[in-house]
Amino acid sequence: MRTPVLLETETPAPRAIRRPSTLVVAAFLAGLVPLLLHAWAALHGSFAQDDFVVTWQAAAAGPFDPGFLFQDYHGHLQPGGFFLAAVLTWWAPLDFPLFVAPLLLMKALATTYFWCLLVRCFGRRWAILVPFTVFTASTLLLVPTLWWSFGIQVVPVVLATAAALHAHVKYLADGGRWWLATFAWTLFGLAFYEKATVIPVLLAAVTVLLGRSFRDHVRYWLGQAAVLVAFVVVFFALTSSQVGTGASPLSAGTVADLTGRMLGDTLLPGLAGGPWTGAGPGATWAPTPFAVVVLLLVAALVVVIAGGRRGGRRAWGAWVLLAAVFAVDVALLALTRLREVGPSAGDDPRYVADLALVAALCGAFAFLAPAKVAPSGGKRERPIALVLCVLLLASSAFGFSRLAPALRFEHSGQYVGNVRAAVGEDPDLVFYDTFVPSDVVHEWFGADSRASRVVGLLPGTHFDQPTSRMHLLDATGIPHKITASTRFPAGFPARCRTAATRSARPPVRVGLDAAWRSRRRRPAGRTSSASTAGRRRGACPGS
């Protein structure tokens, strides 16, 4: 009888958990800190101006109305943004944190993709931490995207650019079906903002900077050209001309002034985490002091020359690419806004926000040689990268704290919050429709600046319905009851005095379209044949 053999089985050793390197941790913090600052300000912000116009249109049209999605919105074609607005409005009208959530997610994805792109192009080395932090900490993206209407345009384009470039570099290196991802991300960006047309140009430029030939992927490049041409044709077919008209002349002097403002007051300070002078009127930044502009220009010149000496032809090609994209931004702004707004439009960071990623990428190609395996950067690369990273983050945090409050639209948030609270306390409230303050929605939006279109989407709000307790919203959104008046202006007909109205405490001014002149007065925007006949007969004001 054979003795059974017992086999000993060994338990496999657990796989060692790979800890992230110090470089990855530093990059994680360089991406997380600015994102948290932006998220806090965004979640404590509010809708304003175009935001209310878009949400009102979205509620009226729905997410599948082609006329709404492909409308000519002041010369912009953005079906992706309108679709997202319609879905979010259907889900929770005027819920600003909900509207901000997709933008924060897209910013986080763009940050991740840009890091992966740098690693793919230059290897995992400390030097790539500098251009990465320039991108993540740039106030060119952190500040103006607090305004939801602009954020929903540019943030998807930044994500699409970083993701398309990452897929493109992988396709050049590994082949396969990465070209599908490149086309998909390009189309994604074009659905939100026409400035995504720069993506195919960047793809071609990166191909040259990496030293690759276009002949290896002829059909791929023909496809990219076809997408670009098709979008341009559709864009001009669906939108009107954006060549601006106005009092300001379009001359060499005004264009030079505009260019100087865009460069010295906006682009260079924004790449360094500034400006540090605070916000200007509207969405603009306060002009940077002349001495600071000179220092920034000198620093930029030193960086350009140092990059050229280090990277040679590749570096100069990268700087030419950056200058070309900046020149396109200047030309577009000069043609569309210079006559209407004047050179002060150059102080608005929205017109150069797309350059944050381009500048960071061009700087990386100027100073770093493409390599799959990161070369040794010497003993000084790590401390220099860390010092520059910390300085950029500190500058950005200070600059952001000075600039962000202007685009949080606190008055607009107070207005909406007061109306929401009043309706919650008394669901039977009926409001007399009138215009809201200009810093909530400006009067140049016409009927879209009426309270019914600004806060009418809040559940439970009612405007201009039969009621014995009509209320009027004041400048802060607090309702005041309209009651009978006992004080009348001189010459007011005695037979009409019972029809006059005012609030008990405090007095409420009911907005009318013209002064009273013994004719019937009506609320702005309301017309009928009966009211016209009443005015001819000298009917009582407000009757």
Disulfide bonds with the S-S distance in Angstrom:
Cys496-Cys540 1.85
